[in-house]
Amino acid sequence: MASIIDAVQEAINDDMSMLKYFVFAIPVFFSIYLYNSGNYSGFWIIASMTFILLFGFLIECTANVRNGKNHILPSFNIFIMFWAGIKGIIAIGPSIAINIWLATFICSRFTIADPNVDGVIKGLVYAVFITVILTSYLLYANNFKIADAYNLRVITDSSIDVLIAILFFIPQLVIANAIIIGSITYVFWLILGIPNPVCTFFWCMVLIFNLAIIANYLAQVDYEVMGVKENQDII
């Protein structure tokens, strides 16, 4: 069973992990700085490039775990990650656009009188289609083949299992952040007050740390759901 404990431990213990979190947090911090300083044109340029970089980071981490490499985090070569991010967006972009459109279209076709029930039902609809996107992402990250991301048979067979795994993962991730990140933020609040630049940079590092955890967990889910089914088909 996919384990967030393993994902957290491996994200911490990976080779030069803290240094990598520090380095990859710099563009995130710079984006925040540009936004807070009112330089919105510069913000959108840097933020867009940062998004591509971090998406490449996520894909590389997922691929490293899924393919059994002895490290999780990618190298310091930002060009490799940036290119991985561009290819990933090209590969997964159509799946994101189609599934979000379908979810929005379906939810616009009905309204339930009770707003709470309406919100829950529509949230479940979006969750199902977002899970399809995640399944496509995992299929692509396995071998970096665009065609794999649109393997409808595997997506149909595996999406519900992926959804269940993600639903279990979300509260675990929240608890892990509350314990690890919340305690350190509390110390910052007592000593320096918040917000302050040091604490903001720490939160940027936390974002990269969480991406590594998410990538690791998703790779575990990929192996347990789709990898096991592939082995059963071969047998």
ZIWOMO-V342541 format. One record per residue. N is the residue number from 1. SS is DSSP state (a for helix, b for strand, c for the rest). PHI is phi in whole degrees, -180 to 180 (* if undefined). D_FIRST is the distance of its C-alpha to the first C-alpha in Angstrom with 1 decimal. Layout:
n:N ss:SS phi:PHI d_first:D_FIRST
n:N ss:SS phi:PHI d_first:D_FIRST
This chain:
n:1 ss:c phi:* d_first:0.0
n:2 ss:c phi:-57 d_first:3.8
n:3 ss:c phi:-124 d_first:6.2
n:4 ss:a phi:-73 d_first:9.8
n:5 ss:a phi:-63 d_first:11.3
n:6 ss:a phi:-61 d_first:10.7
n:7 ss:a phi:-63 d_first:12.0
n:8 ss:a phi:-67 d_first:14.9
n:9 ss:a phi:-62 d_first:15.8
n:10 ss:a phi:-70 d_first:16.0
n:11 ss:a phi:-67 d_first:17.9
n:12 ss:a phi:-81 d_first:20.3
n:13 ss:a phi:-89 d_first:20.8
n:14 ss:c phi:-62 d_first:21.2
n:15 ss:c phi:-59 d_first:24.8
n:16 ss:c phi:54 d_first:27.3
n:17 ss:a phi:-62 d_first:24.7
n:18 ss:a phi:-64 d_first:27.1
n:19 ss:a phi:-66 d_first:29.9
n:20 ss:a phi:-67 d_first:28.0
n:21 ss:a phi:-62 d_first:27.0
n:22 ss:a phi:-65 d_first:30.7
n:23 ss:a phi:-65 d_first:32.0
n:24 ss:a phi:-75 d_first:29.8
n:25 ss:a phi:-79 d_first:30.6
n:26 ss:a phi:-59 d_first:34.3
n:27 ss:a phi:-65 d_first:34.6
n:28 ss:a phi:-66 d_first:32.7
n:29 ss:a phi:-63 d_first:35.1
n:30 ss:a phi:-65 d_first:38.0
n:31 ss:a phi:-63 d_first:37.1
n:32 ss:a phi:-64 d_first:37.1
n:33 ss:a phi:-61 d_first:40.4
n:34 ss:a phi:-64 d_first:42.0
n:35 ss:a phi:-66 d_first:40.9
n:36 ss:a phi:-67 d_first:42.3
n:37 ss:c phi:-85 d_first:45.4
n:38 ss:c phi:86 d_first:46.1
n:39 ss:c phi:-88 d_first:45.9
n:40 ss:a phi:-72 d_first:44.0
n:41 ss:a phi:-65 d_first:44.9
n:42 ss:a phi:-65 d_first:43.6
n:43 ss:a phi:-60 d_first:40.5
n:44 ss:a phi:-66 d_first:39.6
n:45 ss:a phi:-67 d_first:40.2
n:46 ss:a phi:-68 d_first:38.2
n:47 ss:a phi:-64 d_first:35.4
n:48 ss:a phi:-65 d_first:35.1
n:49 ss:a phi:-65 d_first:35.0
n:50 ss:a phi:-66 d_first:32.5
n:51 ss:a phi:-60 d_first:30.2
n:52 ss:a phi:-61 d_first:30.5
n:53 ss:a phi:-61 d_first:29.8
n:54 ss:a phi:-73 d_first:26.7
n:55 ss:a phi:-67 d_first:25.3
n:56 ss:a phi:-63 d_first:26.0
n:57 ss:a phi:-59 d_first:24.2
n:58 ss:a phi:-62 d_first:21.1
n:59 ss:a phi:-64 d_first:21.3
n:60 ss:a phi:-62 d_first:22.0
n:61 ss:a phi:-64 d_first:19.1
n:62 ss:a phi:-61 d_first:16.6
n:63 ss:a phi:-65 d_first:18.5
n:64 ss:a phi:-62 d_first:18.6
n:65 ss:a phi:-70 d_first:14.8
n:66 ss:a phi:-63 d_first:14.3
n:67 ss:c phi:-95 d_first:17.2
n:68 ss:c phi:71 d_first:16.3
n:69 ss:c phi:-73 d_first:19.2
n:70 ss:c phi:-85 d_first:20.0
n:71 ss:c phi:-144 d_first:20.3
n:72 ss:c phi:-101 d_first:18.7
n:73 ss:c phi:-76 d_first:21.8
n:74 ss:c phi:-74 d_first:24.6
n:75 ss:c phi:-74 d_first:28.1
n:76 ss:c phi:-80 d_first:30.9
n:77 ss:c phi:-73 d_first:32.4
n:78 ss:a phi:-70 d_first:32.4
n:79 ss:a phi:-69 d_first:34.2
n:80 ss:a phi:-64 d_first:31.3
n:81 ss:a phi:-68 d_first:28.9
n:82 ss:a phi:-63 d_first:31.6
n:83 ss:a phi:-66 d_first:32.0
n:84 ss:a phi:-62 d_first:28.3
n:85 ss:a phi:-67 d_first:28.4
n:86 ss:a phi:-63 d_first:31.5
n:87 ss:a phi:-63 d_first:30.0
n:88 ss:a phi:-65 d_first:26.8
n:89 ss:a phi:-66 d_first:29.0
n:90 ss:a phi:-62 d_first:31.1
n:91 ss:a phi:-74 d_first:28.2
n:92 ss:a phi:-96 d_first:26.2
n:93 ss:a phi:-51 d_first:29.3
n:94 ss:a phi:-60 d_first:30.5
n:95 ss:a phi:-64 d_first:27.1
n:96 ss:a phi:-62 d_first:27.2
n:97 ss:a phi:-62 d_first:30.8
n:98 ss:a phi:-66 d_first:30.6
n:99 ss:a phi:-71 d_first:27.6
n:100 ss:a phi:-66 d_first:29.0
n:101 ss:a phi:-63 d_first:32.3
n:102 ss:a phi:-62 d_first:31.1
n:103 ss:a phi:-63 d_first:29.3
n:104 ss:a phi:-65 d_first:32.5
n:105 ss:a phi:-64 d_first:34.7
n:106 ss:a phi:-63 d_first:33.0
n:107 ss:a phi:-67 d_first:32.9
n:108 ss:a phi:-79 d_first:36.5
n:109 ss:c phi:-85 d_first:37.5
n:110 ss:c phi:-145 d_first:37.0
n:111 ss:c phi:-143 d_first:37.4
n:112 ss:c phi:-92 d_first:36.7
n:113 ss:c phi:-57 d_first:39.3
n:114 ss:c phi:-77 d_first:37.0
n:115 ss:a phi:-63 d_first:35.8
n:116 ss:a phi:-68 d_first:32.7
n:117 ss:a phi:-65 d_first:31.6
n:118 ss:a phi:-59 d_first:32.7
n:119 ss:a phi:-64 d_first:30.5
n:120 ss:a phi:-66 d_first:27.4
n:121 ss:a phi:-62 d_first:28.0
n:122 ss:a phi:-68 d_first:28.8
n:123 ss:a phi:-63 d_first:25.7
n:124 ss:a phi:-66 d_first:23.5
n:125 ss:a phi:-62 d_first:25.6
n:126 ss:a phi:-62 d_first:25.1
n:127 ss:a phi:-61 d_first:21.3
n:128 ss:a phi:-63 d_first:21.1
n:129 ss:a phi:-72 d_first:23.3
n:130 ss:a phi:-66 d_first:21.6
n:131 ss:a phi:-65 d_first:18.3
n:132 ss:a phi:-61 d_first:20.4
n:133 ss:a phi:-62 d_first:21.5
n:134 ss:a phi:-63 d_first:18.1
n:135 ss:a phi:-64 d_first:17.3
n:136 ss:a phi:-62 d_first:20.6
n:137 ss:a phi:-59 d_first:20.0
n:138 ss:a phi:-65 d_first:16.8
n:139 ss:a phi:-64 d_first:18.9
n:140 ss:a phi:-69 d_first:21.7
n:141 ss:a phi:-65 d_first:20.0
n:142 ss:a phi:-67 d_first:18.8
n:143 ss:a phi:-129 d_first:22.4
n:144 ss:c phi:59 d_first:24.6
n:145 ss:c phi:-113 d_first:26.3
n:146 ss:a phi:-61 d_first:27.5
n:147 ss:a phi:-61 d_first:27.7
n:148 ss:a phi:-62 d_first:24.0
n:149 ss:a phi:-67 d_first:23.4
n:150 ss:a phi:-121 d_first:25.4
n:151 ss:c phi:-77 d_first:24.0
n:152 ss:a phi:-63 d_first:24.4
n:153 ss:a phi:-64 d_first:22.9
n:154 ss:a phi:-67 d_first:19.5
n:155 ss:a phi:-60 d_first:19.7
n:156 ss:a phi:-64 d_first:20.8
n:157 ss:a phi:-72 d_first:18.1
n:158 ss:a phi:-110 d_first:15.1
n:159 ss:a phi:-59 d_first:16.4
n:160 ss:a phi:-65 d_first:15.5
n:161 ss:a phi:-63 d_first:11.8
n:162 ss:a phi:-65 d_first:12.0
n:163 ss:a phi:-59 d_first:14.1
n:164 ss:a phi:-61 d_first:11.9
n:165 ss:a phi:-62 d_first:9.1
n:166 ss:a phi:-68 d_first:12.2
n:167 ss:a phi:-63 d_first:13.7
n:168 ss:a phi:-74 d_first:11.1
n:169 ss:a phi:-74 d_first:11.3
n:170 ss:a phi:-57 d_first:15.1
n:171 ss:a phi:-64 d_first:16.0
n:172 ss:a phi:-65 d_first:13.8
n:173 ss:a phi:-66 d_first:15.6
n:174 ss:a phi:-62 d_first:18.9
n:175 ss:a phi:-65 d_first:18.5
n:176 ss:a phi:-61 d_first:17.7
n:177 ss:a phi:-68 d_first:20.8
n:178 ss:a phi:-63 d_first:22.9
n:179 ss:a phi:-75 d_first:22.4
n:180 ss:a phi:-79 d_first:22.8
n:181 ss:a phi:-81 d_first:24.9
n:182 ss:a phi:-61 d_first:26.7
n:183 ss:a phi:-67 d_first:28.1
n:184 ss:a phi:-69 d_first:29.5
n:185 ss:a phi:-62 d_first:31.0
n:186 ss:a phi:-62 d_first:32.6
n:187 ss:a phi:-65 d_first:34.3
n:188 ss:a phi:-58 d_first:35.6
n:189 ss:a phi:-62 d_first:36.9
n:190 ss:a phi:-69 d_first:38.8
n:191 ss:a phi:-87 d_first:40.3
n:192 ss:c phi:-112 d_first:40.9
n:193 ss:c phi:79 d_first:40.2
n:194 ss:c phi:-133 d_first:38.2
n:195 ss:c phi:-81 d_first:38.3
n:196 ss:c phi:-148 d_first:39.5
n:197 ss:a phi:-58 d_first:39.0
n:198 ss:a phi:-65 d_first:37.1
n:199 ss:a phi:-68 d_first:34.6
n:200 ss:a phi:-61 d_first:34.4
n:201 ss:a phi:-66 d_first:33.6
n:202 ss:a phi:-60 d_first:30.9
n:203 ss:a phi:-63 d_first:29.3
n:204 ss:a phi:-64 d_first:29.6
n:205 ss:a phi:-64 d_first:27.7
n:206 ss:a phi:-62 d_first:25.0
n:207 ss:a phi:-58 d_first:24.7
n:208 ss:a phi:-65 d_first:24.1
n:209 ss:a phi:-58 d_first:21.6
n:210 ss:a phi:-67 d_first:19.6
n:211 ss:a phi:-61 d_first:19.8
n:212 ss:a phi:-64 d_first:18.3
n:213 ss:a phi:-64 d_first:15.3
n:214 ss:a phi:-61 d_first:15.0
n:215 ss:a phi:-62 d_first:15.4
n:216 ss:a phi:-63 d_first:12.8
n:217 ss:a phi:-64 d_first:10.1
n:218 ss:a phi:-62 d_first:11.6
n:219 ss:a phi:-65 d_first:11.7
n:220 ss:a phi:-63 d_first:8.0
n:221 ss:a phi:-62 d_first:7.9
n:222 ss:a phi:-57 d_first:11.0
n:223 ss:a phi:-64 d_first:9.9
n:224 ss:a phi:-75 d_first:7.1
n:225 ss:a phi:-92 d_first:9.7
n:226 ss:a phi:-82 d_first:13.0
n:227 ss:a phi:-65 d_first:12.8
n:228 ss:a phi:-65 d_first:11.7
n:229 ss:a phi:-65 d_first:14.5
n:230 ss:a phi:-63 d_first:16.9
n:231 ss:a phi:-66 d_first:16.6
n:232 ss:a phi:-66 d_first:17.2
n:233 ss:a phi:-65 d_first:20.2
n:234 ss:a phi:-67 d_first:21.6
n:235 ss:c phi:-66 d_first:21.5
